[in-house]
Amino acid sequence: MKPLSLSTILKASGINGPAPSVTIQYVGDNIRKIRNRSVIFHLNKERSVNVKRFRRLEHCYIVTDQPLIKNTLPEDKVYYVPNIQAAYLNFARYYRGLFDVKVVAVTGTCGKSSTKEMIAQVLQKKGPVVFTFQSRNGLSRHNDYLMQIDDETKYVVLETALTHTGHILRACELFKPQIGIITTIGIDHLNTFENHDCYIRAKAELLTGLNNEGILIVNNDDENIKKIDMSRFRGKIITFGIRNLSDFYAPDISYQKESMSFVLHWRNQKYSVGVAGLGIHTVYNALSAIAALTVLGLRTEEIIRFLREYKPIRSHIEPKLGPNGSIILDDTWSSNPTSVEAAFKVLKDLGINKRKIAVIGRISYLGKQENESYKKIARMFLKNKIDILVTQDTKAKTIGDYLIKEGFDQNKVFHCPNSQLLTDTLKTLLTKDTIALFKWSMLDKRNQAVLNQLTVKKT
């Protein structure tokens, strides 16, 4: 954080009156993060102040709109406002306005984290970058990313979370991006949206977040993105794609051992590109990253050179060596029907002349669409000609039930309701001629232990 005087912070928040001459080194929105020389906006009223700790700290101040318990906190350390949310947003807008930085906001059902990482890792070669750590993109983390910006920062790359309407707008309100990316719009978080159209509209908040100007980079092959009315967008729209001719276009793609290579078509020129990560979706992510980096002024040749050094986040279709010489594709970072479809495609592409196994755990956030989503996954399974299904979660078991109803060999469907049975079954199935996709969320610690036990080493 750029150090500011207490009086400057209070004035920016709409608080008038005298203040001690103190330099503040941290402004937070979480009362549990109080520290020396800090100002904390008490936004979450369900959390209380640790009074003993607060009294030990030097130059620590609280802003609140709620009465506190009498005689608990020194009156000269507490500032009252009519509306705590409004006061915090006033300060956040002021703080963001102190810096002339380029901000990229990335959203999409899949590819957000990888695209963000590609952009950020390349930009780190050019100057200081603030960017979302791994997939830690929730609203509760925004303030700390905002506070990481200082006079040295050149770029901000923000992965925007979406579980409810308004989340993308909130992120954009704080960070003021000039460049926005929509990677894909598939199926996710249907437990918090009335229907899929509502989910698409929530993703389209990015246009409003860009103030309907700036630069919007979109996947030209994504049919759901094409449903968004962009007629009111006054900025520049840049497209990337593989199937449809686009500004950044890659019709020629091939798999390497742990990477993808493709020919980039851009402004009547062709460039050979290689990037770590497996799957066609990796190429889409790279195309969107190249587009954003080009907008930021980097030369195509240096973008391609820096992308060769890109290091993917773990468990994004990460190839590993399994028992008996088998190959494991670890795709257990997150799980939704869209990412399952992409992973099945990789399993099919890499599994030529091998026995292909899909190991599926529970897929969360499906809401009322849960049963239909599992049926769609079963159809994806058949489409990609996968040989064996192994499920662990009770809900995921319905994938196998549907396959059997469709005439799939029931002897090739295994349901393992506990970790030990899952481990024993996979030890039997994983052989030298086998490639197995492990697909579930990182939150599933029980299954993660099974994967760790089966993994011999990275390929």
N, C-alpha and C positions, 0 to 999 in steps of 0.2 A: 504494500500500500504506500501511496505517496503520503508522507506525514502532513497532517493538517492541524491547525490550531482548534481547540475546543470551540471557540467562538465562531469560527468559520463553519464548522459542522452544524452547530446549533442554528446559525443564521440560514444555512442552506436547507435545513429541515423545517424552517418556518417558525423557529423558536426565538423570541426576542428577549432581551434582558442581559444583564451582566454575566460574565463567566470568568473563571480564573484563567490566568495566562498559562495554559498547558498545551503541550504538543501531543496529539493523539496519533498512535501508530497502528491502530486497528479499529475498524467499525464493523460490528457484527449484527446479525439478525437472530442469534441463538443465545439465550441467556446462559446456557451451559458453557459458552466459550468466553466468558469474562476473563480478562487478564489485565495486567498493568497497562496503563495508558490506552484504555479502550473506551469506546462508546457502544453500548448495546441497545438496539431497538427491541423491546420486549414484545415481539410479534406473536409468539406462541404462548398464549396465556395459560395453557395447561401445565406449563413448566414453571417451577418456582425458582426464586433466587436462592443460591447457596449463601446464606447470610454470613456465616463464619468466614467463608472464603472471600466474600465481597469486602468485608471489613479489613481483611489483611492486605488487600491490593492497594496499590498507589495509583491515584488519578484514574479511577474507573468510574464510569457514569452510566446511568440507565435512563432511557427515554421510554415512557409508557403513557397509555391513556386510561389506565385503571388505578383506582385507589389501592394502596398497599397496606399491609398490617402496620398499625401504629408502633413506632419506636423500634422498628426492625432495621431500617436503613437510614443513614444520615441524610437529612433533607437537602443538603447542599450537593448531594451526589445523584439526585433524582430530578428529572425534568418531565413535566406533564404536558401533553398535547391533546387536542380534541379527538384526533384520529391517528392512531399509530401507523396504520398502513400508508396513509397519505404522507405523514412525516417522513417515513422511510423512503418512499418513492421519490419525494422531493430531494432527499439527500442523494439517492442513487443516480438520479438524473443529473444532478450537479456534478457528482464525482465522475461519471462517464463523460460529461461534457468538458472535463479538464484535458482530455487526451485526444489527439488526432491520430487514431489508429484505424487500420483496416480490419473489419470484422466480417467473418464468414459464418453464417448459420446453416447447419446441415440438419435436414429432417428426412424421414422416410421410414417405411416399415422395416426394411432391412438395409444394411450397408452404411448406416450412419457412422458407427464407430470406426469402421475400416476407412471410409472416405475421409473422416476427420483426421485419422492417424496419418494417412498418406499426405494430406495437405500440411499438417502440422510438422511432420518429420522433415518434409522438404523445406518448409519455411524456416526451420531452425538453422538451416545452412545460411540463411540470409539475415537473421537477427532475432532478438528475443521474442518469444511467442508465448501467449497464455492460451491454453487449450484444455478441453474437458479431459479429465484423467480416465482412461479406459472407457467404461460405459457409465460412469458416475455423473449422470446428467439430470438428476431430479431438481425440482425447484428449490429444495432445501440446500442445495450446493451452489446455487447461483451467486450468492453474496460473496462466498470465498473466492470464486473465480473473478468476480468484479474487483475484489480487493487485491488480487494479484497484479492488476494493471497498474503500471507506474510510468514515469517519464521515459524509461528505457524501452518500454513495450512497443513493438512495431506492428504486431499482428495478434488477432484473437480468432480462434477457431472453436466454435461452440456447437456441440451436439445437442439439439433441442429435444427434450423429452415430451411425450404426449401420452397421458393416460386420461385426461379430461379436456373438454373444450376450454380454450383460453390459455393453456399452458405455453403454447408457442408464442402467443401474443405477449405474455408476461416476460418471457425470455428476451424477445425483441425490444420490449419497452426498456429493459435494463441495459442491453448491450448495443442497441442501435446498429444492426448489421447493414452493410451496403451491398453484400452479396449473399444470396440464398440458394441453397441446393435442395432439390427434392429427388432422392435416389430412386425410390419405388413407393408405390402405395398398394399394399396387399391386404392381408387380414391379420388384425391384432387388436387387443384391448376391446373386444366386442362386449365385454362385461360392463363397460362404462359408457357405451354408446347405444342409442336406440336401434340403429341399423348401420349398414356399411356406408351409406351416403353421408351420414352424420360424421363418421370417421374421416371420410375423404374431405369434407368441408373443414374439419378441424386441422387437417394437414395443410389445407389451402390458406389457413391463417398466416402462413409465411408471407403471402403476397401483401397482406395488410401490415404485417410486421416490417416489411420493407418500405412501407408508406406508399405502396403501388408505384415505386420507382426503384432506382438502383438496377441491379443485375440479378436475374433469376435463371438458374441453370437447372434444366429438367431432362429426365429420361424420355427420349422420343419414342421408345418402344413400349412404354407403360400405358396401357389402356385406361387405367383409373386416373392417372395424371391428366389425360386428355379430356376427362369429364369436367375438369375445373374450368370455369369461365374466366379467361384471362383477358377479356376485352377491355377491362378498365385498368389494366396494368400499363403504366406509362413508361416504364423502364425498358431495358433491353432483355430479351429472352434468348438464351443460348441453349442449344440442344446437344445431347450426346446419345449415341445409339449404336447398335450392331446390326439390327434387321432393317431399320429405316434410315435412309440417307439423312445425315445430321451434320451440324457444324463440326463436332468432333466424332468421327465415324471410324469404326473398326470392324470391317466385314471379315477379315482374315485372322483367325485365332487358332492357337495350338497349345496343348498341354506340354509342360516340361516336368521335371521330377517333382519339384515343390513350388512351381511358379507357372505363370501364364505368359505367353508371348503373343503379340499382335502387331498388325500394321496400322498405325494411326494415319487417317486421312484428315488433313487440316489445311485449309486455304490452298488447295491444289498441290499440296506437298504430301509426301509419304515418309513416315518415320517408323523404324523398328523399335518396339517397346517391350521391355520385360519387367514383370513385377511379381514379387513373392505372393503366394496364396494360390489356392486351387479353385477352379470353377469359372464359368462364364460371368457370374456375378462379380468376380474379382476384376474382370475387364471393365464392366460397367462402373465400378467404384473408381478404377484408375482413370477412366475417361472423364468422369465428373471432377475428379481431383485435378487432372490436367487442365480442364476448362477453367476452374477457379484460379489455379496458379498462373495461367496465361492472363486472365483478367487482372491479376495482381502485378503483372508486369514482368514475370520471369520469362526467359527465352525458352523455346521448346526444347532445344538441345540440353540445356541445363536441367530442366524439369525431368527429362528422360534419364539423364545421368544420375540425378538424386533419387529417382524412384527405384533405381536398381538396388539402392541401399535400404529400401523400406523394410521394416520388421513388423510383421503382423502381430496383433494381439493373440495371445494363446487361445487354443480351443476354438479357432475359427477354421473348421475343416483342416485340422492339423494332422498330418500323417505321422503315425507312430508304428513301431514294430510290436506285434502282439504275440501270443503263444504259438508255438509250432511254426514260426515263420510267417504267420498271417499279417495282414496289414489292417491297421485300425485308423479310421478317420474320426478324429476327435472334434465333434462339432457341438460341444456341450456348453458353449457360452450363454446362449439364449435359444428359445424355441418358440416359433409360431408357424402357422401353416405355410406362409410365404417362404420362410427360411428352410422349412422341411422340403419344399418343392425344389429349391436351389440345391440342397444337399443331395437329394435323390438323383438329380441330374449329374452331379459330380460322381456319385457312386456308379451310375450307369456308364459314364464316360471312361472312368478308370478301371472298371470291372470287366472289361472285355476279356474273355477267356478265363474268368475267375468266377467263383461262386460268391454271389453278392448277398450280404446280410444287412438288414436294417434293425437296429436296436433302439426302441423308442420308449422314452419315459413320458411323464405327463406334460401336456401343453396347457399352460395357464391362460387366463384372461379371455376365454372364449364365450362366456356368458350363455345366452340362450342358443347360440350357434354351435355349442359344443358337439352335439351328436352329428350335425351336418358337416362340421369341420373334420371330424374323424373319418367320416365317409369319403370326403374329398381326398384326405390323405391316403386312404385305401385305394382310391382310383389312381392317385399319383404313383403309388407303389406298383400297381399293375402296369401302368403306362411305361414305367421305366424298367420293367421286366426284372425286378428284384426277386431273388430266389427264396429267401427265408426271412420271416418276420419274427422278432423277439420283442415282447412287451413286458414291462415291469409294473406300470401303474394300472390300477383297475379301470380307469377311464380309457387309457390307451388300448386296453384289451378289446374295446369295441372295433378297433381297426381290424384285428384278426377275425372277429366274429363276422364282420362285413365281407372280408375276403373269402371266408369259407362259404358264405351264402352265395357268393358269386362263382363258386366252383373251384376256388384255389385249394390245392392239396392241404388238408388239415394237418398232415404229418410234417408240414413245413412251417407251421405256426406254433410258436411257443409262448406261453404266458408264465412269467416267473414272479409270483407275488412277494417274494422276499429276496434279499441280497445274496444269501447263500445259494439259493436255487439259480438265481441269475448267473452267478459266478460259475457254478458247476456246469450249467447248460452251455455257456459260452466257451468254456475250456474244451468241451466236447466238439463244438461246432467250428471253432477257429482252427483251421488247418493251413498248410502252406499255400493251397490254391484258393484261399478265401480272402475277401476284402469286406470289412464290416464298418458300417457307419454307426456311430454312437451319437444319438440326438436327444438331448434334454437340456434343461436350464441349469446353470451353475448353482442355482439355489438348492438343487437336489443333491444334498451332501451325501446321502446314502448311496445313490448310484455313482457319485463321483469316486467314492472309495472303491467300488467295484472296478471302475475304469483304471484307477491307479494300480490296483492289484494285478490287472491283466496286461498292463503295458510293460513291455520289456525295455524299450528305449525309443527315442525318436528316430525315424528313418534317416 
